[in-house]
Amino acid sequence: MKSFFDSTPPALNPEDIVLTFTGKKGSELSLPPRVVITFDRGSLNSLLKHSQTTTIDAWKSFRTMYKVEGKQTIITKSSAGGPNIATLVEELSSFGVTEFILLGYCGGIDGKIRIGDVLLVNGAIREEGTSYHYLSDTNKFIYTDWFETWEYTLTMPGFYKGIVWSCDALYRETQKKIKKYKKRGIVAVEMEVASFYAVCKFKKLKGIAFLVVSDVFNNGKWTPGFFAEDFKQGFDRLSYFIMQNVIV
């Protein structure tokens, strides 16, 4: 894919956007160093239910964020898609966040991982657009630099590692491509990780993605598991891990 990378400064800075839409001073918008990001209200509510949080008032008019009491971690939600997660990382990092933990979902394509498994993502195939604005390197793959810190999770039941296929055209995830990427060792498909890792790399931030397998593609058949008990147990497993080991 053609690179859209330009090393010159942006015309629009994220801090200017936040200051404009909140009407606050920079000192009022200061954030702790770590954030946990979800993509849906159910995941967000689950994390909030198991922790004592307060809404960060200064950000209220622009983004809803929750500070975990007694911790240096905030919890928030992003809209789906690479451009949205990249925008959120840009904005939060402008006010102090340096460590980003993504909690999301993916569709298994390798025939081995099952609904409810938790995937620690070490890299992604860049079949989206946002990452090509952040990196001059047009290599098809992008990897996180923070993987080793979290590799111990692979000793836990139901946790696996793998490279995902990031595709931001949901209804163009074709059977032909699924077969191709399966042969190359790709384990799942989702929409955001390549963009997420690209902006983190560009801005020298720490980023890691944990994804729960919500559905699978196998032998030409799609099996949804969004309401299955295995999926619920997998999400509960990841939520417990987040609460015990990520929110610090």
C-alpha distance (Angstrom), angle and dihedral (degrees) to the residues before:
residue distance angle dihedral
M1 . . .
K2 3.79 . .
S3 3.81 114.1 .
F4 3.78 118.7 -122.5
F5 3.80 92.4 -170.4
D6 3.81 118.0 141.3
S7 3.81 117.8 177.7
T8 3.80 95.1 -157.3
P9 3.85 120.7 103.9
P10 3.82 118.0 -81.9
A11 3.79 120.8 -102.8
L12 3.80 89.7 -134.5
N13 3.81 121.9 42.6
P14 3.82 121.3 -152.1
E15 3.81 92.8 -133.4
D16 3.81 90.0 56.8
I17 3.79 91.1 53.2
V18 3.82 92.5 49.4
L19 3.80 93.4 46.0
T20 3.79 91.0 48.3
F21 3.80 97.4 49.5
T22 3.81 97.3 39.8
G23 3.79 96.4 41.2
K24 3.80 88.3 -143.2
K25 3.78 134.9 126.5
G26 3.79 119.7 -105.5
S27 3.80 92.5 -111.5
E28 3.83 90.6 57.5
L29 3.81 91.4 54.2
S30 3.81 97.4 52.8
L31 3.83 113.2 136.8
P32 3.83 135.8 -161.2
P33 3.82 118.5 -104.2
R34 3.82 100.7 -101.9
V35 3.80 134.2 58.5
V36 3.81 134.3 -178.6
I37 3.81 111.8 -152.2
T38 3.80 126.3 -161.8
F39 3.80 130.4 -178.3
D40 3.79 103.4 -143.8
R41 3.78 139.4 45.2
G42 3.82 93.7 -119.4
S43 3.80 93.2 58.1
L44 3.79 91.1 44.5
N45 3.81 92.8 50.1
S46 3.80 90.9 48.9
L47 3.80 91.9 55.6
L48 3.80 92.8 44.4
K49 3.80 91.5 49.1
H50 3.79 91.6 59.0
S51 3.80 97.5 45.9
Q52 3.77 139.3 49.2
T53 3.79 108.5 -113.2
T54 3.77 140.6 167.0
T55 3.79 126.7 -154.5
I56 3.80 113.9 -111.4
D57 3.79 99.6 -120.8
A58 3.80 97.9 -161.6
W59 3.81 90.7 62.3
K60 3.82 96.9 42.3
S61 3.79 98.5 103.6
F62 3.81 92.1 51.7
R63 3.82 110.7 26.4
T64 3.79 132.6 2.4
M65 3.79 110.6 -125.1
Y66 3.76 132.5 168.2
K67 3.80 127.2 -147.7
V68 3.81 114.4 -148.8
E69 3.80 109.0 -129.8
G70 3.80 113.4 -108.9
K71 3.81 92.4 3.7
Q72 3.79 137.4 97.2
T73 3.81 92.8 -129.2
I74 3.77 134.5 97.6
I75 3.81 128.6 -162.0
T76 3.80 124.3 -146.4
K77 3.79 143.9 153.3
S78 3.79 130.3 -116.2
S79 3.78 127.6 -160.5
A80 3.80 113.5 -114.2
G81 3.79 123.0 -87.8
G82 3.78 139.1 55.5
P83 3.82 97.8 -87.2
N84 3.81 91.1 53.8
I85 3.80 96.6 49.6
A86 3.82 91.0 45.2
T87 3.81 90.9 51.4
L88 3.80 91.7 49.4
V89 3.81 92.8 49.5
E90 3.80 90.3 49.3
E91 3.80 92.5 51.6
L92 3.80 98.9 43.6
S93 3.80 93.8 44.7
S94 3.80 89.0 54.1
F95 3.80 88.6 64.9
G96 3.79 102.3 42.8
V97 3.81 111.6 -70.2
T98 3.82 113.2 131.0
E99 3.83 102.8 160.2
F100 3.80 120.7 62.2
I101 3.82 124.0 -171.9
L102 3.79 115.3 -172.4
L103 3.81 120.5 -155.6
G104 3.81 111.4 -167.7
Y105 3.80 148.3 130.0
C106 3.79 136.3 -100.0
G107 3.77 142.8 -175.6
G108 3.80 115.3 -116.1
I109 3.81 115.5 -130.0
D110 3.81 106.2 166.6
G111 3.81 97.6 76.9
K112 3.81 92.0 -124.0
I113 3.78 108.3 74.2
R114 3.78 113.7 72.5
I115 3.78 138.1 -150.7
G116 3.80 107.8 -74.6
D117 3.80 96.3 26.8
V118 3.80 115.2 130.7
L119 3.79 116.6 -130.6
L120 3.81 123.0 -153.1
V121 3.81 100.7 -156.3
N122 3.79 116.1 -142.6
G123 3.79 95.8 173.5
A124 3.79 148.5 -11.2
I125 3.78 142.2 -141.7
R126 3.79 107.6 -117.7
E127 3.78 104.0 -128.7
E128 3.80 93.9 144.7
G129 3.78 134.0 75.7
T130 3.80 109.8 -119.2
S131 3.81 98.6 70.1
Y132 3.80 91.2 58.9
H133 3.81 90.0 63.5
Y134 3.83 91.2 55.4
L135 3.80 104.0 43.0
S136 3.79 130.8 52.5
D137 3.80 87.9 -159.1
T138 3.81 110.2 91.5
N139 3.81 93.4 -164.3
K140 3.81 108.0 142.9
F141 3.81 91.0 -129.3
I142 3.79 131.8 62.7
Y143 3.80 125.9 -170.6
T144 3.77 135.3 -164.3
D145 3.80 119.2 -114.9
W146 3.83 91.0 -150.1
F147 3.80 99.5 63.6
E148 3.81 99.2 105.8
T149 3.81 92.4 58.7
W150 3.82 90.1 61.4
E151 3.80 100.1 34.2
Y152 3.82 91.1 102.3
T153 3.82 88.4 74.0
L154 3.80 88.7 73.3
T155 3.81 88.6 75.4
M156 3.81 88.9 62.3
P157 3.83 120.3 93.1
G158 3.78 113.1 -96.2
F159 3.83 96.1 14.0
Y160 3.81 118.8 117.9
K161 3.80 136.7 166.4
G162 3.75 128.2 -130.4
I163 3.77 151.0 140.0
V164 3.80 116.8 -100.1
W165 3.77 135.3 -153.7
S166 3.82 110.5 -120.8
C167 3.79 109.5 -153.4
D168 3.80 121.6 166.5
A169 3.81 94.6 -167.6
L170 3.80 101.5 80.0
Y171 3.77 96.8 -172.0
R172 3.80 94.3 45.3
E173 3.79 94.5 64.8
T174 3.78 91.8 117.2
Q175 3.79 130.2 -163.9
K176 3.82 89.0 -120.7
K177 3.80 91.8 57.4
I178 3.79 92.6 44.3
K179 3.80 89.4 56.3
K180 3.81 92.0 45.8
Y181 3.79 95.6 50.0
K182 3.79 92.8 42.0
K183 3.83 88.3 58.4
R184 3.82 88.9 51.3
G185 3.79 91.8 55.7
I186 3.80 98.6 -102.4
V187 3.79 109.5 150.5
A188 3.81 105.6 -167.1
V189 3.80 147.1 7.0
E190 3.81 128.1 -129.9
M191 3.81 139.4 144.1
E192 3.82 112.8 -115.4
V193 3.80 117.8 35.6
A194 3.82 99.4 88.0
S195 3.81 91.0 51.2
F196 3.80 90.9 44.0
Y197 3.81 94.6 51.5
A198 3.82 91.6 43.7
V199 3.80 96.1 56.1
C200 3.82 90.5 43.6
K201 3.80 90.6 52.2
F202 3.80 92.9 45.9
K203 3.80 92.8 50.7
K204 3.84 94.4 38.4
L205 3.81 93.0 -117.5
K206 3.80 129.8 145.0
G207 3.79 114.5 -109.8
I208 3.81 134.7 171.2
A209 3.80 131.6 171.0
F210 3.81 127.3 -148.2
L211 3.81 113.6 -171.1
V212 3.80 130.3 -172.2
V213 3.80 115.0 -144.7
S214 3.80 104.4 -117.4
D215 3.81 100.2 171.3
V216 3.80 139.4 2.3
F217 3.78 138.6 -139.1
N218 3.80 112.6 -149.6
N219 3.82 130.6 163.0
G220 3.78 92.4 -14.8
K221 3.79 94.2 -49.7
W222 3.79 128.7 112.7
T223 3.79 116.4 -145.3
P224 3.82 115.1 -170.2
G225 3.79 117.5 -152.5
F226 3.79 103.0 173.9
F227 3.81 92.2 120.9
A228 3.81 97.9 31.8
E229 3.78 122.3 118.2
D230 3.81 90.7 -125.2
F231 3.78 90.1 57.7
K232 3.79 92.0 48.7
Q233 3.80 91.0 50.2
G234 3.79 91.2 48.6
F235 3.76 92.2 51.0
D236 3.81 91.0 46.8
R237 3.80 88.8 50.7
L238 3.80 91.5 52.6
S239 3.81 93.1 43.7
Y240 3.80 90.9 52.8
F241 3.79 90.3 49.7
I242 3.81 90.9 49.6
M243 3.79 92.2 50.4
Q244 3.82 94.2 46.7
N245 3.80 101.9 38.3
V246 3.80 112.1 15.4
I247 3.78 105.9 44.1
V248 3.80 102.0 73.9
